[in-house]
Amino acid sequence: MGQKRGRIGFVSTRFAGTDGVSLETIKWSNVLTALGHDCFYFAGESEWPAERTYLVPEAHFKHPEIQRLNRDLFDDYVRSPDTSRRIQELKDHLKAHLYRFRRRFSLDLLIVENALSLPMNVPLGLALTELIAETSIPTIGHHHDFYWERRRYAVSAAHDYLRAAFPPVLPSIRHVVINSFAARELALRTGVSAILIPHVMDFETPPLEPDAYARELRSALEIAPDEYLLLQPTRIVPRKRIEHAIELAGRLDLPCVLVISHASGDEGTAYEAYLRDYARFLKVRVIFAAGRISYYRGQTPEGEKLFSLADAYQQADLVTYPSTVEGFGNAFLEAIYYRRPIVMNIYEIFKTDIQPKGFQVVGFEDFISKEVVHRVRMILQNPGLAAEMTRHNYELGRRYYSYSTLESLLVALLRDCLGL
């Protein structure tokens, strides 16, 4: 990688929790740090080292002012003059802090995580765009989702902002996407080319065997020893189609419980309420476990054990992943890494970018058929079959989606950006 160490600033609305952007940023940061670079973080919320972090509350998409602005920007085709004025004020405020972030840590490069592709914080995207235009600082736009992929941005009074900053087209920005469809759409809409870097896991370092702490998860969630644990390791948002997982659990005719590991996130709680009603209707036991499962182990405010996402995977008998739309599929890779069989909807990106590599899953399209229920029941009742499937999948994961794959791609990208 050469002698020079780069000083790299990651920017996003938050670096916390178990959302896909935060998790993938950890992987990039780990690989870059292992290569000898220094990494720093700018966000509205962060769980990462304070001495390397620059926090600005208005950078968070959940900041009350940002949420108020979003209600005016994305519920009509006309926005108020007050919204336009306040966006400019917040843009200037955030830009000033971004300049200070750059100076404080003497940054050589910015890596912007989704803040220049998904307009959850429009002032932050505009501030970043102006900073990059004014300084020509080398920048990698790491785009996990685009606004045109989300239905809630279809009605918008922010088209001028979206064209300017989501994403911006500037000479010093290199655009990175996580699937081939996004690369094609970005080229069609903006004329810029993108580098495809898929999500990864550290397949060169297999997960540790479950310890006594992990084995307590079942009893902590009141799951009986003879119950099958089906894990839904995603946020509770409609595109995850968690009702399919509930239906599957109800049709297996086996003692089982569905555990949902994440909270609702940024799209409201109406869908969670629907799932609770649906589970009661089908008489399926569903545990909403976001209060007991996090990325790291710890303790809840009430003093109870907080289990890691890894603990949840290792205690699961099967992973459910019925999403209709995914940018790539973190939960898919995690299931492969922790050697768990997976039942999933064959969403478009999986069909085009992942499935051709030969992964073995119980797949369905649009609905749960009798054949799907039969295959899942066979896997749960035949540990040898599950072990063979998951061993095969792990080897494919190591070949195509490992840290070594990410490292080689980032080395080439940084050489292009910085000459390192």
N, C-alpha and C positions, 0 to 999 in steps of 0.2 A: 504493500500500500504506500510505500515511500516513507520518508522520514518525517514529514510534516503531519501534525495532528490537527484535525479540523475542530472548530468550536461551532457546534450545531444547536440551533434553537428550534424546538418543537413548539408549534402554536395550535391551540384548539380551544373550543368552548369549555371543555373539562377534560381532565386526566384523572378519572376516578371511577370506581365501580367495575362492573363486568360487561359493559357495552363493548361491541366489536371494535370500535375505533380505539378505545383506551387499551384493550387487550393487544391489538395489533401494533399500537405505538410502543408498548412495552417490548415487543419482540424486535422491532427496528432499533430501539434504543439499546437493547442488550447486544445485538449484533454489532452496531456501530461502536459501542463502548469496548467490546472485545477486540475490535480492529484498532483501538487506540485513540478514538475520538472522544471529545468531551461533549456531553449532552445537557441541555438546559430546557426549561419548560415555561411557557406562558399560557395561562388559562384563567377561567373564572373560578375553577375549583380544581384542586390537585391533592392526591394522596402521596405524592412523590417527594423526594428530599427537599426540605424547605430552603436549604442553602443554594439549591440549583433552580429554584422556582420563583416566578414573578406572577403574583396573583392580582387580577383586576376584576372585581365583582361583576362589572358590566359586560365582561367577556362571556359570561355564562348565559346559555340560552334560557335558563330558568329565572334570570333576573327579572323582577317585576316590570321594569320599564321595557325590557326586550319583549316580554310576553304581551304587554299592552300594544306595543308597536306591531307585533306580528298579527294581532287580532285585526288591526286596521289594514295591514298590507295584504293579508291572504284570506279575506272574506268578501271582497268586492273588487270591482275594476277601478275604483276611484279612491284615493287616499286623501286624508285631510291635510291642509297646510301645516297644522301643528305637528303631524307625523313627519312630514318632510323636514321641518325645521329641527325637530328633536333628533332625527336620524343624523343630520349633519353635525349637530352638537356632540352626539355620542361618538360619531366617527372621528371627529377631531380629538376628543378625549382619549379614545382608544389608540389613535395613531401616536399621540404624544407618549403614551405608555409603551407602545411598541418600539419607539425610538430609544426610550430609556432602557428597555429590555436589551436591545441590541448593544447599546453602549456599556451597560453594566457587565455583560458577559463577553464583550468583544467578539461578537458572533461573525463567523465567516459565511454561514449558510442558514437558511430557514427551511424547515420541513413543516408544511401546513397540513394538518390532519382534518380533512373534510370541511374546514371553515371557508374554503373557496369553491365549494361545489354544492353544499346543501345550505340554503339560506335560513338556518335556524337563528342566526344572529347577523342581520344585514349590516348594521354599523361596523361590526368586526370585519366582515368581508370587504367592505369599502375601505376601511382603514388599512388593511393589509395591502389592498391593491394600490392605494396611493403611496404607501411606504415603499413598495417594490418599484413602482414607477419612478419615484423620486431618488432612490438610492441605487437601483439596478443590483441590489443584493441577490446573489444566486439563490434561487428558491425551488424547492420541490413541492409541487402541489400533489399531495397524496389523497386521491379522490376515491372514497368508498361508496358514496351515493351522489346522484345528481338530482336537482330539483325536478327535472322532467320525468323522473322515475316515480315520483310521489304524487298521488292523487290530490293531496291537500294543498299542493301548490298550483293546481291547474287554474284556479280562479285567483287572479293576482292583480294588485295595484302597484306592483314593484318591478314591472318588466324592464324599466330603465336600469334599475339596480342589478337585476339578474344578468342582463347583457353586459354590464360593466365589470362585474366581479364574481360571477358564479358559472364558470371560472373566468378570470381575466386572461387576455391574450397579450402577453408581454415577452420581450426577448429573453429576459433572465429567468423565466419560469420554465421548468421541465415538468411535464404533466405525467403522473403515474396513475394508472387505473388497475382494478383488480380482476377484470374479466374482459373478454374479447368483444362482447356486445357494447360495453361502455366505451371501448376504444373506437369502435366504428361510429357510434352516436356522437361522440365528442368531435371526431373528424368531420362528420356531416354538418354539425351545428356550428362549429367554430373555425373549421379549417386547420386545426392544429393536430399534430400527431401525438400519440401517447405511448408510454412504455408500460407494458403489462408485467406487473409483479403480483403474483397470487398471494393469498394468505398462507402462512406456514405454521409449523409446530416444530419443536426441538426433537425430531425423531431420532437424532443421533444419541440422545440421552433418554432412554426409556423411563417411564414413570416408576417411582418407588412402589413397592408392594404396600397395600393398605396396612396402616398401623392401628394400634388400639384406639387412638383418637378418631380415626375415620370410621372404625367399626361401631362407634357410638352413635353415628348419624341416624341409623334406623330406629334405635330406641328413643333418641331425642325427638324424632318426628312421629313416634308411636306407630311404627311399622312393624307388624308381627314377623317373626322369623320365617313363617311359611308363605308370606305375601311376596309377590313379584313387584319389584320397584321399577316402574317405567318413568324415565327422566325426560322432562321437556326443558332443555337447557337454553331457553330464549326469553327475551322480554315478552310481556303480554301485550302484543299489538295485533290488529286484525290480520295483517298479511302472514302471520305465523300460523294461522288456521288451527289453533289449538283445539278447537271443537272436534277435529278429526282424531286427535289423540284421545280425547275423552270418549268418543264413540268406540274407538278400537278397544280401550280398556273395558268398556261395557259389554263388548261382543266376544271377548276371549273366553268367557266361562271359566276363568281361573281367579283365584284370590290375588288381587293386584291393587296397587295404588299408583296414581299418577302424581308425581312431584314436579311442580313448576318452580324453577330455581330463581327466576328474575322477577322484578317488579314491572309495573306498567310502562314506566319511562316517560317519554315526552308526548304521548298521544292520548292522554286522558285515561279515565277509569271505567268508561261505559262498557268497553269490551270485557274487562275483568268481571263486571257485574253480570254480563250475559253468560260468561263461562260458568260462574257460580250457579246461576239458575239452571243452565243446561246440565251440569253435573248432577244437581239435585233431581232433575227430571229423569235422567237416565240411571239414577241411583249408583253413581260412580264416585268413589272416594278420591278427591283431589286435594292435595296439600299445596297451598300457596306459601312457598318456603323462602321468599326473598328476605324475610327477617332473620333467617337462620343460616343462609348461604351467601357467602361473599367470595371475592377472588382469593382472599387470604383468610387464614384462621384468625380468630380473635374472640371477642366477648361482646354480647349484646348489651345495650344500656341496662337491661334487667339482670345482668350477670350470668346469662346462659351462654353456653358454648356456641361460637359462630364457626360454622364449617366452611371449608374452601370448596370451590367449584370442582377441584380435583377429587376431594372426598366424595362429592355427590356422584361424579362419574364412576368412581371405583366401587361404590355401593349399588350402582344401578344394574339391573338385569338386561335392560333394553333402553335405547335412546329413541325418542319419538321426535321427528323433525318434519312436520307436514306443511312447511312454508310453501306459499305459491310464488313468492318473489324473494330472491336473495341476491345481494351483490356478489358474494362468493359463497360463504357458508362456513363461518367459524365453528358452529356447533357440529357440522359434519366432520371437520378436521379433528376437533376435540374427541369426538366419539371414536374416530379411527386411532388417535393417539392413545387413548385409554383402553383400547381393545374392547369396545362394546359393540354388539350388533345394533343396527340402526334400521328403522322403518321410516320412510320419507317419501314426500311428494317429489316427483321428478321435475323440479323447476327448471326454467329455461337454461340458466347458466350451468347448472349441474349437467344437463343433457349435452350441451355443446362443449364445455371446457373440462369437465371432470369425469363423467361416465365413460368416455372413450378410453380412458386409461385402464379400465378393467376392474373397478371397485365392485364388491359384492354387497348389495343392500337389498332390503325388501322394499321395492319401489311401487308407487301407485301414481295415477294421474287423476286428479279431481275428486275421487271418492274412494272409500274403503270397500273393497270387494270381499267376497267370501274367500277367495284365494289368498288375499293378503292376510286375513284373520287366520287362516289355516297355516300359512308359512310362519307367521309370528308365533303361533302356539307351538309349532314344531321346534322352533329355535329355543324358546323358553324351556321346553321340556327335554331338550337334547343338548346338554352343555358341550358335548364333543363337536357338534355341528357349529355351534356358536364360536367355539375356540378356533376351528379351522377357518371360518369366514374372517374373523378378526385378525388372525395371523397373516392371512393373505393381504388384507387391507393395510395392515401396518407396514408391510414391506413396500407396497406401492406408495404409501405416504412418505416413507423414507427416500424413495427414489425421486419423487416429484415435488414434495412440499416441505422440505427440511430447511433447517437454518443454513446449511451449506448452499442451498439454492438461493436463498435470500442474500447471503453474503456475496456470492459472485455477482449478482445483479446490482447490489448496492455499490460494490467496488467500481463497477463500470460506470454507474450513474454519478458517483462522486468525482470520478476522473473527468467526466464530461463537464460537470458543474465547476469544479475547482482546480482541475489539473493535478489532483493528488494521486 
